[in-house]
Amino acid sequence: MTSAFRKISRVGSLTGGTRWYLSEDCLLAAKRTMYAVEYRRFYLRDLEYIMLWPSRLWLWRVIIPALPLAALGFSLWQWVNSTAGAIFGSVALAWVVLELALGPTAVSRIRTTGASIELPLVKRTRRARKILAKIDVAVRATRGVIEQPSAPAAISSLAPNIQNRSEASATASIAAATQTNGS
C-alpha cells in the first residue's frame, strides 16, 4: 500500500527535527524530539496563511563559530606554526563563505482557522518559494480555485469592468469564506 503523503521538507536540529508531508487535503508536520514524535495536521481548506521571514539572529550562525576559529588560527600563526594557523584561518573563512552563500535561516508561522503555530517549514529562506509553491498548488486544488486571466482582452473596456469585477471578487471571496467556515 502506498502512502498518500509526499515529503516536501525536512528541517533538522540537534535533538530531532520536523518533517513536512503533503497530501490531497492536508499538510502534516511530524516534529521529532529525541525519541518522541508529535504530529500536527493542518487541513488545506482551513489554512489561512503561511508566513516565512528571515531570522533576525541568522548572522550569529556566521559570527559565533568564525570568531573563535579565526582567533585560534591567528594565535597558532603567531606562537606555534604558520601552517596550523593557516588551516584554522581557512576553516573560519570557509565557514563564513558557506553560511553567507546558503543565506539567512527562516522562521515560519502557520495560521489556520483555529490556531497559529510557529514551526520550521524550511531551514533557509532560499527554499521557501519552492515549498510554498507546492503547498499553494495543493490548496488551490482543494478549494477548487480557478485562476483568472491576468489581463483583459480589450483595454478600452477595462475602466467600466474594474468596479464590477472587484465587487464580484469580493462577493465570491466572502461566499468562499463562509463556505469554508461552515456558516
N, C-alpha and C positions, 0 to 999 in steps of 0.2 A: 504494500500500500504506500503510495507516495503522499508526501505532505503537501498541503495547500499553501504552506508558508514558505516564502523565499527570504533568505537572509539578505538584508540590504546594507547593514552597517554593523561594525564592531568597534567598541571603544574600550580599550584595556586600561587597567590600573594595577597597582601593586597587590591589592587584596582581592582582585576579581575583575569586574568589568561589566559592561552592558552590551548585549547583542540585540539587534533590532530585526524583526521579521515582519513581512508584509503579506497579507492575503487579500482576497477579493473584498472583504468587508471590514477588516480591522488591521491595526498596527499593534504589534506585540513587542514589549520590552522585557527581556529576561536579564534582570540585574543579579549578578552573582557576587556574593561576598563570602570569601573563604569557601565553605562547603555548603552554604545555603543559597538557594535561588529564589528570587522574588519575581513573579510575573505581573506585568501591568498590561492590560488590554485597552486599547483606545479604538472605539468604533469609528470608522471613517465618516459615517453620517452625523456623528456628534462632534466631530473635530471642528473647532472654531479657527484656531491658527497654530502654527508652529513658528516660533521666532528664534533665530540664531544671531548671535553677535560675537565679535571678538572679545576674548577675555582681557580685562584690564591688566592682569598680572602676568601676561604671557612673556613679557620681556625678562621677568625673573628667571624663567627657564634658560635664558641665554646667559644672564649675568652670574647667577649663583655658581654654576659649575665652571664657567670660564675664568672667573677671577682667581679662585684658588689654584687652578691648573696653570694659569699664566704666572702667578706669583711663585709657585713651585718651580716652574720652568726657569724663571729669572734667577731665583736663588741657586738652583742647581748649575746654571750657566756661570754664575759668579764664583761659587765656592767649590764645586765638585768637578764638573766636566761640561764642556760646551755641547757635547753630543747629547747627553742626558737632558740638559736644559732645552736644546732644540726639539727633542722629542716631546717633552711636556708642553712647550710653547706651540708646537704644531698641533697637538691634540686639542689645546684650548682654541686655537684658530679654526680647526676643523669643526669643533662643536658650535662655535658662533656662526660659521658659514652654513652648517646644516640646519640649525634652528631658524635662521633668517630665511633660508631657501624654502623650508617647509611652511613658513608663515605662522600667523597667530593661531593660538588654540581657541576653541569655540565653547560658548556657553549656550544652552538652549532651554526653551520653555515651551511646553505643550499645553494648550488650553482646550478643554472640551466643555460641554455644557455643564458638567458637574464639578470640574476641578481644574486647577492649574498646577502642573508638576514640572519641576526642573530636573531633567535627566539628560545626560550627554548623548546627543544624537550622532555627532561626528566629533572626531578628535581635533581636526583642523578646519578652519573656515573655507579653505580651498575646495574641500569635498562637498560642502553644503549644497551647492547648486545642483549637483548630480543626484544626491539623495532626495532633496526636496522636489526635484522634477519627477522622480519615480512615485513619490507619495502624492503629488498633485495629479498625476495621471490616474492613480487608483481612486482618489477622492472624486474626481470628475466622472469616472466610470460608475462609481457607487451612487452618486447623486443624480446621474443622468444629465449632466450639464453639456449642452452643445455649444461650441464656440461660434460666435457670430463673426461675420467678416469684419476686418479692421477698418476698411474704408468703403463708403457708399459708392455706388456706380456713377451717379450723377452729382457733380459738385454744386450745380445750381439748386438742387432740391435739398441741400444739406441744412440750411438755416431753418426751414419750417419743420423738418423732421427731428431736430435736436431735442426740442422740448417734449414732443410726443414719445420719442424713444427713451428719454430719461425717465419720464413718468411711467412708461411701460416697464422699464427695467426695475424701477423702484417697487412697483406693484408686484412684479414677478419675484423679486428678492424677498419681499415681505411675505408673499404666499409660500415661497420655498422655506423660509424660516419657520413659519407656523406649521408647515407640514413636518419638518424635521423635529420640532419641539413637541409634536403630538397634540397641538391645540386644535 
